[in-house]
Amino acid sequence: MQTNFTAEQLEVPAIKRSNQILRTCVHCGFCTATCPTYQVLGDELDSPRGRIYLIKDMLEKGRPADEKTVKHIDRCLSCLACMSTCPSGVHYMHLVDHAREYIEETYRRPLGDRALRWLLARILPYPMRFRFAMLGARFAKPFAFLLPGKLRSMVAFAPASMPPPSRMEEPQVHKAVGERRMRVALMTGCAQRALNTDINEATIRLLTRLGCDVVIAEGAGCCGALTHHMGKTKESHATAARNIDAWTREMAGEGLDAIVINTSGCGTTVKDYGHMFRTDGAYAEKAAKVAGLAKDVSEVLVKLAPEPTGAAPKMRVAYHAACSLQHGQQIKDHPKTLLRKMGFEVVEPAEGHLCCGSAGTYNLMQPEISAQLKARKAANLAATKPEVISAGNIGCMMQIGSAMEVPVVHTVELIDWATGGPKPPSLC
């Protein structure tokens, strides 16, 4: 794609990077075949190719974002299926992240929209605030019909019950069982700590059983993805910097062999810290080191090679591939390989490349499109006739679980069970 940025514009690092990305696009349209919003809406401007044209026009002209551009960029899930499909290697993720930052700086949203985004940015990344918010939402459910659409979706999102805080997720070191093979930091996350403590507990049990010291680092928390994808760069970088500092301290002490992440949306963001902080003199080097150590839990487990004990029965498991794992991190086979090794029968739904509609805060900010994608995903999963559904991302688990009667568990919970851990509570 030909671009026409001025030399002055190209001195801005973000513009320079976007120019590089734009120039790799050849308008082929392959991305439209795998874009969920294009499949649902059928609008060229709701495809990656259409959004690329809108972003190019906005950035080249240096004009404030307009309502049309904002509407179509907001509808993007950032599922990154287009990046898996693109034959030219267009790094759409960096481009749309830059566009969102630019929109946040130049566009004044309607009051309701601003208020919702402010609220989400100040609740979701903080587990205790999130717990209180979900408690309030539960009490508000009988009156949900009185609320505007997006607030109604937020109230509907609240689970019927929430687990108490887990002591295992507090800063500490969980020692390896037997001889130590690795020393790893576990990212405990934010929303996951409020919604489902079973995931981190199963991860800790499994890793220690396989010979890992598991460090819960003091000061580590939200990865920054939630605010990053809203274009709130200052907030997302502040959150990410706290993680970088926390893990750097551990690296300087006894060292780390990996930073294990069991929420794939977080993993995609942490692996991109090097890019996010590339122009930050104080953090560029540290961020790159952290990004290099970041591993999805399935990557670490494949290396540790767990063996089944025969404790878990052979079950028909429908594997849901989270977008952030299969497209964002390009990890497609590890979870399925591990589950099959544990003795489970693994089946995959049709249209496995399409997003379930969760996508961070997307199901709260774009509830109508999200609902259509959820129904489509649920129908495809149900067609496999599973006994249980396995996924590697808490957002997907909540989204799919709200549409299915079949239990949805994290892949790690099944592997933990199969190697001597307890049966996942949601299967009891």
C-alpha positions as CSV (number, residue, x, y, z in Angstrom):
1,M,0.0,0.0,0.0
2,Q,1.3,3.4,-1.0
3,T,1.5,5.9,1.9
4,N,2.1,9.7,1.9
5,F,3.3,10.6,5.3
6,T,5.5,13.7,5.5
7,A,9.1,13.5,6.8
8,E,8.0,15.4,9.9
9,Q,5.2,12.9,10.6
10,L,7.6,9.9,10.2
11,E,9.8,11.3,13.0
12,V,7.1,10.2,15.4
13,P,7.8,6.6,16.4
14,A,4.2,5.5,16.4
15,I,3.6,7.0,12.9
16,K,6.8,5.5,11.6
17,R,5.7,2.0,12.8
18,S,2.2,2.4,11.4
19,N,3.7,3.5,8.1
20,Q,5.8,0.3,8.0
21,I,2.7,-1.8,8.6
22,L,0.5,0.0,6.1
23,R,3.1,-0.4,3.4
24,T,3.1,-4.2,3.8
25,C,-0.7,-4.4,3.0
26,V,-1.4,-5.4,-0.6
27,H,-5.3,-5.1,-0.4
28,C,-5.7,-8.8,-1.1
29,G,-8.7,-9.2,1.1
30,F,-7.8,-12.6,2.5
31,C,-8.4,-11.1,5.9
32,T,-12.1,-10.7,5.2
33,A,-12.7,-14.4,5.2
34,T,-11.6,-14.8,8.8
35,C,-12.7,-11.5,10.3
36,P,-15.6,-12.2,12.7
37,T,-17.2,-8.7,12.4
38,Y,-17.1,-8.9,8.6
39,Q,-18.8,-12.3,8.8
40,V,-21.5,-11.0,11.0
41,L,-22.0,-7.5,9.6
42,G,-20.9,-7.9,5.9
43,D,-19.6,-4.3,5.8
44,E,-16.2,-3.7,4.2
45,L,-15.4,-1.1,6.8
46,D,-15.9,-3.8,9.5
47,S,-13.1,-5.9,7.9
48,P,-9.4,-5.4,8.6
49,R,-8.8,-4.1,5.1
50,G,-11.6,-1.5,5.5
51,R,-10.3,-0.5,8.9
52,I,-6.8,-0.2,7.5
53,Y,-8.0,2.3,4.9
54,L,-9.8,4.3,7.6
55,I,-6.7,4.4,9.8
56,K,-4.4,5.3,6.9
57,D,-6.6,8.2,6.0
58,M,-6.9,9.5,9.6
59,L,-3.2,9.3,10.3
60,E,-1.9,10.6,7.0
61,K,-4.2,13.7,7.2
62,G,-3.4,14.2,10.9
63,R,-7.0,15.0,11.5
64,P,-8.9,14.2,14.7
65,A,-10.8,10.9,14.6
66,D,-14.4,11.2,13.3
67,E,-17.5,9.3,14.3
68,K,-17.4,7.0,11.3
69,T,-13.8,5.9,11.9
70,V,-14.4,5.5,15.7
71,K,-17.5,3.3,15.1
72,H,-15.7,0.8,12.9
73,I,-12.5,0.7,14.9
74,D,-14.5,0.2,18.1
75,R,-16.2,-2.8,16.4
76,C,-12.9,-4.5,16.0
77,L,-12.4,-7.4,18.4
78,S,-8.6,-7.4,18.2
79,C,-9.0,-11.1,17.7
80,L,-6.0,-11.0,15.3
81,A,-7.5,-13.8,13.0
82,C,-6.5,-11.5,10.2
83,M,-2.8,-11.8,11.2
84,S,-3.0,-15.6,11.0
85,T,-4.5,-15.3,7.5
86,C,-2.5,-12.4,6.0
87,P,0.1,-13.7,3.4
88,S,2.0,-10.4,3.6
89,G,2.6,-10.4,7.3
90,V,0.7,-7.2,8.1
91,H,1.0,-6.6,11.8
92,Y,-2.5,-5.4,12.3
93,M,-2.3,-5.5,16.1
94,H,0.3,-2.7,16.4
95,L,-1.7,-0.7,13.8
96,V,-5.1,-0.9,15.5
97,D,-3.5,-0.3,18.9
98,H,-2.0,2.9,17.6
99,A,-5.3,3.9,16.0
100,R,-7.0,3.4,19.4
101,E,-4.5,5.6,21.2
102,Y,-4.9,8.3,18.5
103,I,-8.7,8.1,18.9
104,E,-8.4,8.5,22.6
105,E,-6.3,11.6,22.2
106,T,-8.3,13.3,19.4
107,Y,-12.0,12.2,19.7
108,R,-14.4,13.3,22.4
109,R,-16.9,10.4,22.9
110,P,-20.5,10.9,24.0
111,L,-20.8,11.2,27.8
112,G,-22.3,7.7,28.3
113,D,-19.4,6.1,26.4
114,R,-16.8,8.1,28.3
115,A,-18.4,7.2,31.6
116,L,-18.5,3.5,30.8
117,R,-14.8,3.4,29.7
118,W,-13.8,5.3,32.8
119,L,-15.7,2.9,35.0
120,L,-14.2,-0.2,33.3
121,A,-10.7,1.1,33.5
122,R,-11.0,1.7,37.2
123,I,-12.7,-1.5,38.1
124,L,-11.6,-4.5,36.0
125,P,-7.8,-4.3,36.5
126,Y,-8.3,-4.3,40.3
127,P,-9.5,-7.7,41.8
128,M,-11.1,-6.3,45.0
129,R,-12.8,-3.5,43.2
130,F,-14.0,-6.0,40.6
131,R,-15.4,-8.2,43.4
132,F,-17.4,-5.4,44.9
133,A,-18.7,-4.3,41.5
134,M,-19.9,-7.9,40.7
135,L,-21.6,-8.0,44.1
136,G,-23.4,-4.8,43.3
137,A,-24.3,-6.1,39.8
138,R,-25.9,-9.2,41.4
139,F,-28.2,-7.1,43.5
140,A,-29.0,-4.9,40.4
141,K,-30.1,-7.9,38.3
142,P,-33.8,-7.7,39.1
143,F,-33.8,-4.1,37.8
144,A,-31.6,-4.7,34.8
145,F,-34.5,-4.1,32.4
146,L,-34.4,-0.4,33.5
147,L,-30.8,0.1,32.5
148,P,-29.4,1.2,29.1
149,G,-28.1,-1.6,26.9
150,K,-24.4,-1.5,27.8
151,L,-25.0,-1.3,31.5
152,R,-27.6,-4.0,31.2
153,S,-24.9,-6.2,29.7
154,M,-22.5,-5.4,32.5
155,V,-25.1,-6.5,35.1
156,A,-25.9,-9.7,33.1
157,F,-22.2,-10.5,33.1
158,A,-22.1,-10.8,36.9
159,P,-21.8,-14.5,38.0
160,A,-24.3,-16.0,40.4
161,S,-21.5,-16.5,42.9
162,M,-17.8,-15.7,43.3
163,P,-15.1,-17.6,45.1
164,P,-13.3,-16.1,48.2
165,P,-9.9,-14.7,47.6
166,S,-7.2,-17.4,47.4
167,R,-4.3,-17.4,49.8
168,M,-2.2,-19.2,47.1
169,E,-2.4,-16.1,44.9
170,E,-0.8,-13.9,47.5
171,P,3.0,-12.9,47.1
172,Q,5.1,-15.9,48.1
173,V,7.1,-18.8,46.7
174,H,5.5,-22.1,46.2
175,K,8.4,-24.6,46.5
176,A,8.9,-27.4,44.0
177,V,8.0,-31.0,44.9
178,G,11.3,-32.9,44.8
179,E,14.3,-31.7,42.8
180,R,13.8,-28.2,41.3
181,R,13.8,-28.1,37.5
182,M,12.7,-24.5,37.0
183,R,12.1,-21.3,38.9
184,V,9.1,-19.4,37.3
185,A,7.0,-16.4,38.1
186,L,3.2,-16.9,37.8
187,M,1.1,-14.0,36.6
188,T,-2.0,-14.2,38.7
189,G,-3.8,-11.5,36.7
190,C,-6.7,-9.3,37.8
191,A,-10.2,-10.3,36.6
192,Q,-9.3,-14.0,36.9
193,R,-8.4,-13.6,40.6
194,A,-11.9,-12.4,41.2
195,L,-13.9,-14.7,38.9
196,N,-12.1,-18.1,39.1
197,T,-9.4,-18.8,41.7
198,D,-9.4,-22.5,40.6
199,I,-7.2,-21.7,37.6
200,N,-4.2,-20.3,39.4
201,E,-4.5,-22.9,42.2
202,A,-4.4,-25.7,39.6
203,T,-1.5,-24.1,37.8
204,I,0.5,-23.8,41.0
205,R,-0.2,-27.4,42.0
206,L,0.7,-28.7,38.6
207,L,3.9,-26.7,38.2
208,T,5.2,-27.5,41.7
209,R,4.4,-31.2,41.2
210,L,6.5,-31.0,38.0
211,G,9.5,-29.5,39.8
212,C,9.0,-25.8,39.6
213,D,9.5,-23.1,42.3
214,V,6.5,-20.9,41.5
215,V,7.0,-17.2,42.5
216,I,4.0,-14.9,43.1
217,A,5.9,-11.6,42.8
218,E,5.2,-8.7,45.1
219,G,3.7,-5.8,43.1
220,A,2.7,-7.8,40.0
221,G,-0.9,-7.5,38.9
222,C,-3.0,-6.6,35.8
223,C,-1.0,-6.9,32.5
224,G,-2.4,-3.6,31.2
225,A,-4.3,-5.1,28.2
226,L,-7.7,-3.8,29.3
227,T,-6.7,-0.1,29.2
228,H,-4.2,-0.7,26.4
229,H,-7.0,-1.8,24.0
230,M,-9.0,1.3,25.0
231,G,-6.2,3.5,23.9
232,K,-5.5,4.6,27.4
233,T,-1.7,4.3,27.0
234,K,-0.6,6.2,30.1
235,E,-2.7,3.9,32.3
236,S,-1.8,0.7,30.6
237,H,1.9,1.5,30.7
238,A,1.8,2.4,34.4
239,T,0.2,-1.0,35.1
240,A,2.7,-2.8,32.8
241,A,5.6,-1.0,34.4
242,R,4.7,-2.4,37.8
243,N,4.8,-5.9,36.5
244,I,8.2,-5.2,34.8
245,D,9.6,-3.9,38.1
246,A,8.2,-6.8,40.1
247,W,9.6,-9.5,37.7
248,T,12.9,-7.6,37.2
249,R,13.5,-7.8,41.0
250,E,13.0,-11.6,40.9
251,M,15.3,-11.9,37.9
252,A,18.0,-10.0,39.8
253,G,17.6,-12.2,42.8
254,E,17.5,-16.0,42.3
255,G,16.6,-15.5,38.7
256,L,13.6,-16.7,36.6
257,D,13.5,-19.4,33.8
258,A,10.1,-18.2,32.7
259,I,7.1,-15.9,33.4
260,V,4.1,-18.2,33.2
261,I,0.8,-16.8,32.1
262,N,-2.4,-18.9,32.1
263,T,-4.7,-16.2,30.6
264,S,-3.8,-16.0,26.9
265,G,-5.1,-12.4,26.5
266,C,-2.6,-11.3,29.1
267,G,0.1,-13.4,27.5
268,T,-0.3,-11.7,24.2
269,T,0.2,-8.3,25.9
270,V,3.1,-9.2,28.1
271,K,4.9,-10.7,25.1
272,D,4.5,-7.3,23.4
273,Y,6.0,-5.3,26.3
274,G,9.2,-4.9,24.3
275,H,7.3,-3.1,21.6
276,M,5.1,-1.1,24.0
277,F,8.2,0.3,25.8
278,R,10.6,0.5,22.9
279,T,10.9,4.3,23.1
280,D,11.0,4.4,26.9
281,G,14.6,4.8,27.9
282,A,14.0,3.7,31.5
283,Y,12.1,0.6,30.7
284,A,13.0,-0.5,27.1
285,E,15.6,-3.0,28.0
286,K,13.8,-4.4,31.1
287,A,10.6,-4.7,29.1
288,A,12.3,-6.6,26.3
289,K,13.8,-9.1,28.8
290,V,10.4,-9.6,30.5
291,A,8.7,-10.1,27.1
292,G,11.4,-12.7,26.2
293,L,10.7,-14.7,29.4
294,A,6.9,-14.6,29.0
295,K,5.4,-18.0,28.2
296,D,1.9,-19.4,27.9
297,V,1.5,-22.1,30.5
298,S,1.1,-24.7,27.7
299,E,4.6,-23.8,26.4
300,V,6.1,-24.6,29.8
301,L,4.1,-27.7,30.3
302,V,5.2,-29.2,26.9
303,K,8.8,-28.7,28.1
304,L,8.1,-30.2,31.5
305,A,6.3,-33.2,29.9
306,P,3.7,-34.2,32.6
307,E,2.6,-37.9,32.7
308,P,-1.0,-39.0,33.4
309,T,-1.7,-41.0,36.5
310,G,-4.9,-42.5,35.2
311,A,-6.9,-40.5,37.9
312,A,-9.1,-38.7,35.3
313,P,-11.5,-40.7,33.2
314,K,-11.4,-40.5,29.4
315,M,-13.8,-37.7,28.5
316,R,-14.8,-36.0,25.3
317,V,-13.2,-32.6,25.5
318,A,-14.2,-29.8,23.1
319,Y,-11.1,-27.6,22.8
320,H,-11.9,-23.9,22.3
321,A,-8.8,-22.1,20.9
322,A,-8.7,-18.6,22.4
323,C,-8.0,-15.9,19.7
324,S,-5.2,-14.5,21.8
325,L,-3.5,-17.9,21.9
326,Q,-4.0,-19.2,18.4
327,H,-3.7,-15.8,16.6
328,G,-2.0,-13.5,19.1
329,Q,0.7,-15.9,20.2
330,Q,0.5,-18.4,17.3
331,I,0.2,-21.4,19.8
332,K,-2.2,-23.8,18.1
333,D,-1.2,-27.4,19.1
334,H,0.3,-27.4,22.6
335,P,-3.0,-27.5,24.5
336,K,-4.5,-30.2,22.3
337,T,-1.3,-32.3,22.4
338,L,-1.2,-32.1,26.2
339,L,-4.9,-33.0,26.6
340,R,-4.5,-36.0,24.3
341,K,-1.5,-37.2,26.2
342,M,-3.5,-37.0,29.4
343,G,-6.0,-39.5,27.8
344,F,-8.8,-37.1,26.9
345,E,-10.6,-37.4,23.5
346,V,-10.1,-34.0,22.0
347,V,-12.6,-32.6,19.5
348,E,-12.6,-29.2,17.8
349,P,-15.6,-27.1,16.7
350,A,-16.3,-25.8,13.2
351,E,-15.1,-22.3,12.7
352,G,-12.6,-22.7,15.4
353,H,-10.7,-19.6,14.1
354,L,-13.7,-17.3,14.9
355,C,-13.8,-15.3,18.1
356,C,-16.4,-16.2,20.8
357,G,-17.2,-12.4,21.2
358,S,-15.6,-11.9,24.6
359,A,-12.4,-10.1,23.6
360,G,-11.5,-8.4,26.9
361,T,-14.2,-5.7,27.4
362,Y,-15.8,-6.1,24.0
363,N,-18.8,-8.1,25.3
364,L,-19.5,-5.1,27.6
365,M,-18.9,-2.4,25.1
366,Q,-20.3,-4.1,21.9
367,P,-23.0,-6.4,23.4
368,E,-25.1,-6.9,20.3
369,I,-22.2,-8.1,18.1
370,S,-20.7,-10.1,21.0
371,A,-24.0,-11.9,21.5
372,Q,-24.2,-13.0,17.9
373,L,-20.7,-14.3,18.0
374,K,-21.4,-16.1,21.3
375,A,-24.4,-17.8,19.9
376,R,-22.4,-18.9,16.8
377,K,-19.6,-20.3,18.9
378,A,-21.9,-22.1,21.3
379,A,-23.8,-23.8,18.4
380,N,-20.5,-25.0,16.9
381,L,-19.3,-26.3,20.3
382,A,-22.6,-28.0,21.0
383,A,-22.4,-29.8,17.7
384,T,-19.3,-31.7,18.9
385,K,-21.3,-33.2,21.7
386,P,-18.7,-32.6,24.4
387,E,-18.7,-33.7,28.0
388,V,-16.6,-30.7,28.9
389,I,-15.2,-27.7,27.1
390,S,-11.6,-26.7,27.6
391,A,-10.1,-23.2,27.1
392,G,-7.1,-21.2,28.0
393,N,-8.5,-17.7,28.7
394,I,-10.9,-16.6,31.5
395,G,-12.8,-14.2,29.2
396,C,-13.6,-17.0,26.8
397,M,-14.6,-19.3,29.6
398,M,-17.1,-16.8,31.0
399,Q,-18.5,-15.9,27.6
400,I,-19.0,-19.5,26.5
401,G,-20.1,-20.7,29.9
402,S,-23.0,-18.2,29.9
403,A,-24.3,-19.9,26.7
404,M,-23.7,-23.6,27.4
405,E,-25.0,-26.2,29.9
406,V,-21.7,-28.2,29.4
407,P,-19.1,-27.2,32.0
408,V,-16.2,-25.0,30.8
409,V,-12.8,-25.5,32.5
410,H,-9.3,-24.2,32.0
411,T,-7.0,-26.6,30.2
412,V,-4.7,-26.5,33.2
413,E,-7.4,-27.8,35.5
414,L,-7.8,-30.9,33.3
415,I,-4.1,-31.6,33.2
416,D,-3.8,-31.0,36.9
417,W,-6.6,-33.6,37.5
418,A,-5.0,-36.1,35.1
419,T,-1.6,-35.9,36.9
420,G,-2.8,-36.4,40.4
421,G,-4.6,-33.1,41.3
422,P,-8.2,-32.8,42.4
423,K,-11.2,-33.0,40.1
424,P,-12.1,-29.5,38.8
425,P,-14.8,-28.1,41.0
426,S,-17.0,-27.2,38.0
427,L,-17.1,-30.9,37.1
428,C,-18.2,-32.0,40.6
